[in-house]
């Protein structure tokens, strides 16, 4: 990692009020710096320079809560206002065990260290709770660092749905971090809906550690944002573990979405499946960088990765880089990517049956996208994603 962006780090340094663990994270961050274009992991997403130009790290934030944005579903609803949990606005079931604590540690990449250093609190959730947990981030102008740790107990299922809400014309940078520890024979489900305004910048880190016979599912749906970077890491740390990743980025205008994924197979008989699809229009930009690691001890691993894309405009840009690194012998692994335009033969077939061209294109695109929605477990969330897809496709 190349040292860079002292202007950002110096600009926010005056707001530092952290504990010993946060000071350690800040020291590490100052050592490694923030990435710029010469950093391979951020080659197509110049996040540091964009933040320098667009975000006021000293701005005064306001309460922008909007109750109409909450899902009408049973379960717990955790409301964050500018990075802090608002207990009064939240609805928390008695069965959900959680605590508001000090930040305990900082690790991983520079933006996770940035989150650890400047998070105002660390929300710790321990599941033995079957109803979904909805997490809402209401942000106004400025810089926020929501931080959540989830412990899915052995034999339990935990579902969390997360989304960020920012009023129009508010310039924000949200640097979120969520860490899952999935116990033995446990199931963790995480779904994100990213339909931001044109002034929203976000860097969102999700890390999952999966124990024996455990499974973790991530669904990420991206529709708009000035710049959205998703870092997803799944560590399959024992035998018979599974990691599933599904993503859809359906972009137009000048939206930029960068999906950076990693799954690490460390023990035998593990399985991972990754499917990301992109539909890009106008001057939007999509990035997919997916890595699969199969360690020497991870025999009998099955790992599959696919990224398929449709470009609707000559001005749209796509960068895709699927990668495999395999040290084991007895494995089944595959990866691939495709990119192209709409199938003219399919459009002709539908038009020959009396369907208007615009509707024919929308039908084909929706059929292309729908596979990524199969694993949404909460009905109202699935309906919202389907409505956003329909709206984008006209």
Wavefront OBJ file of the C-alpha trace (Angstrom):
o trace
v 0.000 0.000 0.000
v 1.368 3.421 -0.923
v 1.374 6.217 1.605
v -0.842 9.024 0.420
v -3.515 11.544 1.276
v -1.936 13.319 4.245
v -4.451 16.103 3.602
v -7.332 13.795 4.549
v -5.621 12.288 7.569
v -4.495 15.689 8.833
v -7.928 17.161 8.166
v -9.725 14.659 10.389
v -6.976 14.276 13.002
v -8.406 17.056 15.159
v -11.607 15.018 15.664
v -9.821 11.972 17.100
v -11.159 10.997 20.532
v -10.498 7.268 20.568
v -9.356 4.690 23.100
v -6.112 2.712 23.140
v -7.267 0.260 20.439
v -8.359 3.143 18.230
v -5.040 4.943 18.734
v -3.293 1.757 17.631
v -5.492 1.598 14.506
v -4.738 5.252 13.768
v -0.986 4.639 14.106
v -1.235 1.710 11.686
v -3.261 3.833 9.276
v -0.703 6.623 9.363
v 1.965 4.018 8.653
v 0.317 2.403 5.606
v -1.490 5.489 4.296
v -4.526 5.591 2.037
v -4.478 4.172 -1.509
v -4.284 6.069 -4.770
v -4.408 5.002 -8.431
v -1.031 3.262 -8.267
v -2.396 0.924 -5.644
v -3.498 -2.184 -7.553
v -6.561 -2.825 -5.370
v -7.951 0.658 -6.149
v -6.649 0.964 -9.696
v -10.026 1.865 -11.201
v -11.475 3.673 -8.189
v -9.533 6.829 -7.277
v -11.248 7.034 -3.930
v -8.664 9.173 -2.140
v -8.608 11.977 -4.680
v -12.411 11.932 -4.955
v -12.765 12.302 -1.193
v -10.254 15.147 -1.097
v -12.240 17.030 -3.736
v -15.760 16.344 -2.488
v -15.987 15.710 1.259
v -15.799 18.213 4.104
v -14.533 16.079 6.983
v -15.245 18.868 9.478
v -18.826 19.583 8.455
v -21.626 19.780 11.006
v -24.057 16.877 10.692
v -27.808 17.029 11.216
v -30.534 14.575 12.193
v -31.991 13.334 8.898
v -34.173 10.496 10.188
v -37.192 9.614 8.044
v -39.546 6.995 9.517
v -41.116 6.391 6.102
v -37.873 4.726 4.967
v -38.209 1.879 7.479
v -39.402 -1.545 6.361
v -42.825 -2.611 7.566
v -41.650 -6.007 8.796
v -41.483 -7.882 12.068
v -38.043 -7.997 13.609
v -35.569 -5.546 15.119
v -34.926 -2.185 13.453
v -31.620 -0.512 14.358
v -31.472 3.166 13.371
v -28.090 4.843 13.026
v -27.957 8.632 12.737
v -24.643 9.830 11.311
v -22.852 6.706 12.471
v -24.351 6.367 15.986
v -27.118 4.041 17.112
v -30.222 5.954 18.174
v -31.934 3.739 20.739
v -35.091 5.865 20.910
v -35.715 5.650 17.171
v -34.877 1.955 17.047
v -37.176 -0.984 17.693
v -35.259 -3.784 19.365
v -36.793 -7.138 20.292
v -36.123 -8.436 23.799
v -34.648 -11.619 22.309
v -31.945 -9.709 20.429
v -28.832 -9.504 22.548
v -26.716 -6.477 21.759
v -24.480 -3.941 23.438
v -22.993 -0.559 22.635
v -19.289 -0.838 23.404
v -15.946 0.787 22.781
v -14.065 -0.157 19.629
v -12.060 -3.289 20.404
v -9.558 -3.533 17.544
v -8.616 -2.405 14.075
v -7.339 -4.635 11.279
v -7.540 -5.468 7.561
v -7.200 -2.746 4.926
v -6.661 1.031 5.383
v -10.357 1.913 5.314
v -11.129 -0.658 7.996
v -8.366 0.937 10.076
v -9.912 4.345 9.365
v -13.245 3.013 10.582
v -11.706 1.554 13.744
v -9.925 4.821 14.526
v -12.929 7.117 14.082
v -15.978 4.969 14.900
v -17.917 6.519 17.766
v -18.992 3.103 19.064
v -18.999 -0.597 18.292
v -22.349 -2.380 18.181
v -22.041 -6.030 19.184
v -24.895 -8.382 18.375
v -25.184 -11.988 19.501
v -27.811 -14.013 17.762
v -30.055 -16.643 19.143
v -32.746 -14.728 17.340
v -34.600 -15.908 14.262
v -36.381 -12.723 13.103
v -34.518 -10.406 10.700
v -32.546 -7.394 11.897
v -32.851 -4.253 9.770
v -30.031 -1.720 9.936
v -30.592 1.814 8.609
v -27.861 4.434 8.215
v -29.350 7.949 8.014
v -26.508 10.299 7.088
v -26.224 13.999 6.356
v -23.194 15.954 5.137
v -19.858 14.714 6.406
v -17.962 11.596 7.434
v -19.379 8.620 9.372
v -17.974 5.270 10.502
v -20.705 2.842 11.597
v -19.215 -0.331 13.078
v -21.026 -3.622 13.832
v -19.885 -7.035 15.007
v -22.238 -10.013 14.765
v -21.768 -13.341 16.523
v -24.052 -16.010 15.062
v -24.273 -18.697 17.737
v -23.808 -22.398 16.954
v -26.848 -23.877 15.274
v -28.639 -20.549 14.789
v -29.734 -18.505 11.769
v -29.239 -14.747 11.578
v -30.483 -12.370 8.880
v -29.440 -8.748 8.621
v -30.604 -6.229 6.027
v -28.621 -3.026 5.688
v -29.183 0.183 3.782
v -27.969 3.768 3.740
v -30.354 6.711 3.361
v -29.026 10.158 2.451
v -31.218 13.155 1.521
v -30.761 14.603 -1.945
v -27.886 17.072 -2.403
v -26.211 15.966 0.832
v -22.542 15.080 0.271
v -21.515 12.219 2.507
v -18.722 9.734 2.944
v -19.821 6.605 4.801
v -17.015 4.235 5.775
v -18.825 1.236 7.267
v -17.493 -2.007 8.722
v -19.432 -5.135 9.670
v -17.836 -8.337 10.945
v -19.618 -11.719 11.152
v -18.499 -14.684 13.212
v -20.659 -17.598 11.993
v -20.671 -20.471 14.490
v -20.782 -24.223 13.934
v -23.770 -25.387 11.891
v -24.985 -21.767 11.778
v -26.319 -19.655 8.919
v -25.603 -15.976 8.358
v -27.461 -13.904 5.748
v -26.490 -10.329 4.883
v -28.289 -8.197 2.284
v -27.413 -4.642 1.234
v -29.564 -2.297 -0.871
v -27.492 0.552 -2.320
v -29.698 3.172 -3.945
v -27.887 6.361 -3.002
v -28.046 9.946 -4.179
v -25.599 11.282 -6.759
v -23.461 12.910 -4.028
v -22.933 9.813 -1.869
v -19.481 8.301 -1.487
v -19.187 5.044 0.438
v -16.626 2.425 1.326
v -18.332 -0.624 2.812
v -16.397 -3.524 4.339
v -17.983 -6.876 5.159
v -15.893 -9.671 6.705
v -17.221 -13.134 7.580
v -15.489 -15.922 9.511
v -17.287 -19.245 9.013
v -16.883 -22.219 11.385
v -17.410 -25.947 10.748
v -20.661 -26.804 8.898
v -21.535 -23.091 8.782
v -22.781 -21.072 5.824
v -22.667 -17.368 4.970
v -24.669 -15.596 2.258
v -24.142 -12.047 1.017
v -26.475 -10.219 -1.390
v -25.438 -6.794 -2.677
v -27.703 -4.732 -4.939
v -26.276 -1.452 -6.257
v -28.325 1.091 -8.193
v -26.807 4.559 -7.780
v -24.082 6.540 -6.026
v -21.253 8.905 -6.861
v -18.737 6.261 -5.809
v -19.471 2.976 -4.031
v -16.736 0.551 -3.031
v -17.746 -2.847 -1.614
v -15.073 -4.952 0.066
v -16.380 -8.448 0.847
v -14.180 -11.103 2.463
v -15.369 -14.587 3.427
v -12.968 -16.802 5.374
v -14.007 -20.472 5.336
v -12.079 -21.563 8.397
v -13.090 -25.208 8.882
v -14.452 -28.252 7.069
v -17.864 -28.388 5.369
v -18.204 -24.611 5.233
v -19.936 -22.610 2.520
v -19.723 -19.042 1.225
v -22.277 -17.587 -1.206
v -21.996 -14.179 -2.882
v -24.613 -12.653 -5.156
v -24.476 -9.162 -6.569
v -26.263 -6.940 -9.067
v -25.068 -3.509 -10.166
v -27.618 -1.768 -12.354
v -26.171 1.660 -13.093
v -26.781 4.777 -15.144
v -25.834 8.486 -15.123
v -22.265 8.773 -13.757
v -22.586 6.202 -10.985
v -19.449 4.256 -10.075
v -19.620 0.913 -8.223
v -16.562 -1.196 -7.423
v -17.091 -4.735 -6.065
v -13.969 -6.288 -4.598
v -14.547 -9.818 -3.255
v -12.390 -12.513 -1.698
v -13.138 -16.020 -0.452
v -10.467 -18.031 1.337
v -10.774 -21.847 1.488
v -8.525 -23.104 4.272
v -9.869 -26.601 5.133
v -11.177 -29.630 3.162
v -14.677 -30.061 1.748
v -15.586 -26.391 1.536
v -17.781 -24.782 -1.120
v -18.172 -21.295 -2.527
v -20.405 -19.887 -5.212
v -20.182 -16.338 -6.526
v -22.430 -14.692 -9.112
v -22.277 -10.991 -9.948
v -24.160 -9.362 -12.800
v -23.877 -5.839 -14.156
v -26.098 -3.706 -16.390
v -24.470 -0.382 -17.254
v -25.983 2.565 -19.101
v -25.050 6.181 -19.916
v -21.652 7.143 -18.381
v -21.660 4.719 -15.484
v -18.662 2.627 -14.410
v -18.632 -0.862 -12.957
v -15.700 -2.747 -11.451
v -15.570 -6.396 -10.409
v -12.425 -7.853 -8.855
v -13.036 -11.318 -7.415
v -10.450 -13.578 -5.809
v -10.681 -17.218 -4.758
v -7.925 -18.722 -2.615
v -7.642 -22.488 -2.096
v -5.017 -23.356 0.505
v -2.899 -26.505 0.439
v -4.993 -28.237 3.129
v -8.292 -27.418 1.401
v -8.671 -30.637 -0.602
v -12.092 -31.516 -2.073
v -12.883 -27.809 -2.470
v -15.577 -26.709 -4.932
v -15.376 -23.039 -5.919
v -17.246 -21.248 -8.681
v -17.151 -17.620 -9.723
v -19.006 -15.816 -12.507
v -19.342 -12.195 -13.565
v -21.669 -11.406 -16.480
v -22.362 -7.921 -17.807
v -24.417 -6.034 -20.359
v -23.384 -2.583 -21.591
v -26.232 -0.441 -22.918
v -24.150 2.586 -23.856
v -20.871 3.209 -25.651
v -19.974 5.599 -22.832
v -20.396 2.997 -20.071
v -17.193 1.443 -18.711
v -16.551 -1.979 -17.213
v -13.438 -3.428 -15.569
v -13.567 -7.076 -14.534
v -10.854 -9.359 -13.156
v -11.794 -12.807 -11.811
v -8.855 -14.586 -10.143
v -8.017 -18.045 -8.786
v -5.056 -18.979 -6.598
v -4.944 -22.719 -5.915
v -2.382 -24.644 -3.849
v -4.411 -27.879 -3.463
v -4.596 -30.751 -5.982
v -8.022 -32.349 -5.563
v -10.375 -29.436 -6.269
v -13.075 -28.274 -8.669
v -12.741 -24.584 -9.411
v -13.892 -22.360 -12.237
v -14.207 -18.688 -12.971
v -15.233 -16.570 -15.896
v -16.641 -13.274 -17.062
v -18.652 -12.070 -20.025
v -19.563 -8.641 -21.301
v -21.581 -7.602 -24.292
v -24.700 -5.909 -25.555
v -28.328 -6.961 -25.728
v -29.111 -9.987 -27.855
v -30.638 -8.558 -31.034
v -32.095 -11.939 -32.004
v -33.981 -12.120 -28.714
v -35.301 -8.587 -29.214
v -36.428 -9.474 -32.748
v -38.155 -12.627 -31.456
v -40.171 -10.665 -28.900
v -41.017 -7.844 -31.302
v -42.281 -10.384 -33.818
v -44.834 -11.361 -31.178
v -46.172 -7.846 -30.847
v -44.071 -6.599 -27.920
v -42.763 -3.056 -28.213
v -38.995 -2.691 -28.490
v -38.647 -0.838 -25.174
v -40.654 -3.488 -23.348
v -38.760 -6.296 -25.072
v -35.418 -4.878 -23.893
v -36.729 -4.474 -20.359
v -37.982 -8.080 -20.310
v -34.602 -9.422 -21.431
v -32.696 -7.322 -18.916
v -34.988 -8.292 -16.062
v -34.606 -11.981 -16.928
v -30.831 -11.435 -16.929
v -30.886 -9.780 -13.491
v -33.425 -11.948 -11.674
v -31.043 -14.817 -10.927
v -29.165 -12.621 -8.436
v -32.361 -12.068 -6.406
v -33.080 -15.721 -5.650
v -31.569 -15.690 -2.177
v -33.287 -12.656 -0.632
v -35.044 -14.115 2.407
v -37.235 -11.148 3.439
v -40.256 -10.509 1.231
v -40.425 -6.714 1.583
v -36.742 -6.425 0.698
v -37.225 -8.611 -2.367
v -40.159 -6.422 -3.416
v -38.061 -3.278 -2.984
v -35.222 -4.667 -5.096
v -37.661 -5.784 -7.795
v -39.258 -2.318 -7.840
v -35.858 -0.659 -8.173
v -34.959 -2.985 -11.026
v -38.274 -2.221 -12.766
v -37.754 1.514 -12.257
v -34.246 1.425 -13.681
v -35.330 -0.635 -16.673
v -38.325 1.563 -17.401
l 1 2 3 4 5 6 7 8 9 10 11 12 13 14 15 16 17 18 19 20 21 22 23 24 25 26 27 28 29 30 31 32 33 34 35 36 37 38 39 40 41 42 43 44 45 46 47 48 49 50 51 52 53 54 55 56 57 58 59 60 61 62 63 64 65 66 67 68 69 70 71 72 73 74 75 76 77 78 79 80 81 82 83 84 85 86 87 88 89 90 91 92 93 94 95 96 97 98 99 100 101 102 103 104 105 106 107 108 109 110 111 112 113 114 115 116 117 118 119 120 121 122 123 124 125 126 127 128 129 130 131 132 133 134 135 136 137 138 139 140 141 142 143 144 145 146 147 148 149 150 151 152 153 154 155 156 157 158 159 160 161 162 163 164 165 166 167 168 169 170 171 172 173 174 175 176 177 178 179 180 181 182 183 184 185 186 187 188 189 190 191 192 193 194 195 196 197 198 199 200 201 202 203 204 205 206 207 208 209 210 211 212 213 214 215 216 217 218 219 220 221 222 223 224 225 226 227 228 229 230 231 232 233 234 235 236 237 238 239 240 241 242 243 244 245 246 247 248 249 250 251 252 253 254 255 256 257 258 259 260 261 262 263 264 265 266 267 268 269 270 271 272 273 274 275 276 277 278 279 280 281 282 283 284 285 286 287 288 289 290 291 292 293 294 295 296 297 298 299 300 301 302 303 304 305 306 307 308 309 310 311 312 313 314 315 316 317 318 319 320 321 322 323 324 325 326 327 328 329 330 331 332 333 334 335 336 337 338 339 340 341 342 343 344 345 346 347 348 349 350 351 352 353 354 355 356 357 358 359 360 361 362 363 364 365 366 367 368 369 370 371 372 373 374 375 376 377 378 379 380 381 382 383 384 385 386 387 388 389 390 391 392 393 394
